[in-house]
Amino acid sequence: MAKKAVFMDRDGVINKVCYHHELGIYSAKNMDEFKVIDRVKEGIAKIKSMNFLSIVVSNQPGFAFGYLEEHEVEEINDFMKKELGIDRVYMCIHHPDHSGECDCRKPKSGMLTQASKDLNIDLGQSYMVGDNISDILAGKDCKKRIFIGRARCDLCNLFLEHNAQPDHIVPNLYHAALQIEELEKEF
């Protein structure tokens, strides 16, 4: 029997995004920079209590740019699995400007497709949770797409421009789990 999952982005959903005045926004590169957002562990526990797999699907272009080290990112991945309850982590380590095109980089849905093959997941019974339009686009085959953040005019126009409107907008992963719980009661 096929399983169902909640796919979630990492930076901005699980952990706070990092910012450097020269680099701009970038991915946490080690455990010192990896700061878990409030109530994430509760949100993941709620997701798992509803019999969903919790799967991180994350673009990590820092590998292509050369500032991410595999052992440090693996330490973050291990922490997410052991301490937060994440079942599986999929990462795209590519960036079109440095390593060429790939099928896994969001907004493409390659990481979700690979997870569905690896773990026998029914995407049509699964959810995508993210804080970027690329997450919403990647979750096109999911049951519902949930955006974490605030609806701003510029963002709403971008969603419309790309025909990628999220089904729901919530402030954080914990509230996404509550939204999923309510949606599941409807079905």
Secondary structure, 3 states (H helix, E strand, C coil): CCECEEEECCECCCECCEEECCCEEECCCCCCCCCECCCHHHHHHHHHHCCCEEEEEEECCHHHHCCCCHHHHHHHHHHHHHHHCCCEEEEECCCHHHHCCCCCCCCCCHHHHHHHHHHCECHHHCEEEECCHHHHHHCCCCCEEEEECCCCHHHHHHHHHCCCCCCEEECCHHHHHHHHHHHHHHC
